[in-house]
């Protein structure tokens, strides 16, 4: 956290409403039990929910749309995206996405374009959801990396702290439109103590959960019985992958005119690894089920050095088979100990 | 952003000729709209416009730039349709992708090549390249197997290779007929008869998964080092860019770090032969 200021929530809302034509502004809005990103237009900025735990849609979908023609020119370059309220778990996930999509041998122009034209305003989480477990995997409930600005709403004041040049320009733009106040040491102290409180809560509620490294070792254990047991409730729907901030596998679909459409895919679907003569090393459902965890906790970290599960808990929340991977790992840990 | 570098956009290529190699295998002679170069063992993605795309390793010499052969067995969704096309049609090419054969490691060595069925396709490209550098090699022994004499592909090429100094070709078929004058049995039986100094040799294996498995085990039994056996792995390579995930084998993207691996590099991964 570097430079920043605070302003009244009303002024911030006013600023957003006035800039909703210049930028595509997305921010979390609550609808009953669901909190998700909405496109903010001239009237919607007052509806934004600040500092809530993560929205239901993972950040990746702003950079990797579910479906995209990757042989056409990219859309309107004149409007930048601003995404407000990005949780830390989704920001950490960008490490892996960048490794794959900005890899120097084949940087993906579509992903790159969107990354460059997006201002990410991360937010401290002032609450936890039932399955949040970022701290178990080395994360924190507040942005620590890959954000441009971080936002905290305390006592009706919006605190904005910048992290880079992109943030500086944006902060200048706000400053020239509104009345801002300097952030005092006491303000920072308030922000930090709130962070500590949430961090402590998360650590306590996940005290039994093995950490990332331990989980990686547990998955390498040869015993398959726990995997088979948990995969009995799996129906290969792929929801866990669709909603995961780090699952980015895709299918290339052909369209006439030698066009290709990139469509997000999942190793949970039958046929994901099938080859022409019928060979398929992920034919069995239980193998596909385990494959996703091998990928997240063993292979991706070995390959890229970035973590591939940030502890957002969305996959647990979304699973129609009520499979809780954290329960699986706790059970696996106790089975290995026994 | 205007002109995007087209990492997903295929280059157009005209089908100049189609050669029937066996009842199920055809070679498509392609002329790309621009010169196209690849290293032997690297692969391409071939697009049937609006229909589908599949990975193939070219079977022609990498020294040719204006023309490229792709030998394709009729065995699935895309290949069934490819077998219906006629000369003159336009296909799309993306690539080349991946890591091919490390020829510099073959220098000063005897090269034993074990091929089965349509696995001869990448091997033919490799052999054209080995012919061009034969001064640097001790010898090249090809052991090739097919199900029946009718299914043995590249017959003119085999005759040509047999006349080249330092090159030997042995063939077997699972089921011989009265016309067959060479060996009968699975391809690995050919390895029993070859004269090879294993300490000074490398091996290359390419063919159907079950043949690669038993071929590799046989080579290990003969004393080949795990790091001296080069396997051309077949996984579901789709994007070719190390992104889409379909070809992941453990922490490898086969499309990027492969398709050629030494046995040592992959032996500990699950289900490599499936």
Interface residues (C-beta under 8 A of the other chain):
Chain A: X70 X71 X73 X74 X77 X100 X101 X103 X105 X106 X108 X109 X110 X113 X248 X249 X250 X251 X252 X254 X255 X256 X257 X258 X260 X262 X265 X267 X272 X273 X274 X275 X276 X277 X278 X279 X280 X281 X282 X283 X287 X294 X295 X298 X299 X300 X302 X303
Chain B: X1 X2 X3 X4 X5 X6 X7 X8 X9 X10 X12 X47 X48 X49 X50 X51 X52 X53 X54 X73 X75 X76 X77 X78 X79 X92 X208 X209 X234 X235 X236 X238 X239 X241 X242 X243 X244 X245 X246 X247 X248 X249 X250 X251 X256 X270 X271 X272 X274
